[in-house]
Amino acid sequence: MSEILRLRDEGLEWRLLEGEVVALDSSAEKYLSVNRTGAVLWSALARGATRADLIARLTEEFDVDEELAARDLDAFLAALEAQGLLARGA
């Protein structure tokens, strides 16, 4: 079974504005913004998605190959995890 990745529920408020995400992490008292590419991933992570699902979203939405999508995804996930915004589970 593939691991489900999702955004942390508690203390995280966000809105999609003009194709980008603006978020408030109230537990860290930080505002965040995510560009259009990240917004595609953010929306999927809000619902919960596997790594494979997220790579597929990037390759479908943008004209990139799977290798580049995977590399960009891993960097995005690492940034979210470093800020305590990513939850992992089955």
C-alpha positions in Angstrom: 0.0 0.0 0.0 1.3 3.5 -0.9 1.9 6.1 1.7 -0.7 8.9 1.8 0.7 12.4 2.0 -1.4 15.3 3.2 -1.2 18.7 4.7 -1.3 19.1 8.4 -4.8 19.9 9.5 -4.3 21.7 12.7 -3.4 25.4 12.7 -3.1 25.7 8.9 -5.5 27.9 7.0 -5.2 28.5 3.3 -6.9 30.0 0.3 -6.4 29.7 -3.5 -6.1 33.2 -4.9 -5.6 33.8 -8.6 -4.0 30.3 -9.1 -1.6 30.6 -6.1 -1.9 29.6 -2.5 -1.7 31.9 0.4 -1.5 30.2 3.8 -1.3 31.0 7.4 0.5 28.6 9.8 -0.9 29.9 13.0 1.2 27.5 15.2 4.4 29.0 13.8 2.8 32.4 13.2 4.0 32.5 9.5 2.4 33.4 6.3 3.3 31.3 3.3 2.7 31.6 -0.4 2.9 28.9 -3.1 3.1 29.5 -6.8 0.9 28.0 -9.5 2.9 24.7 -9.7 2.9 24.3 -5.9 -0.8 25.2 -5.8 -1.6 22.1 -7.9 0.3 20.0 -5.4 -1.1 21.8 -2.4 -4.7 21.2 -3.4 -4.0 17.5 -3.9 -2.2 17.3 -0.6 -5.2 18.9 1.2 -7.2 15.9 0.1 -4.5 13.4 0.5 -2.5 11.8 -2.3 0.3 9.3 -2.9 3.7 10.4 -4.4 2.7 8.7 -7.6 -0.6 10.7 -7.7 1.3 13.9 -7.3 3.8 13.1 -10.0 1.0 12.3 -12.3 -0.7 15.6 -11.5 2.5 17.5 -12.4 3.0 15.6 -15.7 -0.6 16.1 -16.7 -0.9 19.8 -15.7 2.5 20.9 -17.0 4.6 19.8 -19.9 7.3 18.0 -17.9 8.6 14.5 -17.9 8.2 12.1 -15.0 11.9 12.5 -13.8 11.7 16.3 -13.6 8.3 16.1 -11.9 9.6 13.6 -9.3 12.6 15.8 -8.6 10.5 19.0 -8.2 7.9 17.1 -6.1 10.6 15.8 -3.7 12.0 19.3 -3.2 8.5 20.6 -2.5 7.7 17.8 -0.1 11.0 18.3 1.7 10.2 22.1 2.1 6.8 21.3 3.5 8.2 18.7 5.9 10.9 21.0 7.1 8.2 23.5 8.1 6.1 20.9 9.8 3.3 21.1 7.3 3.3 17.6 5.9 1.6 14.6 7.5 2.4 11.0 6.3 0.2 8.0 6.8 -1.3 4.8 5.3 
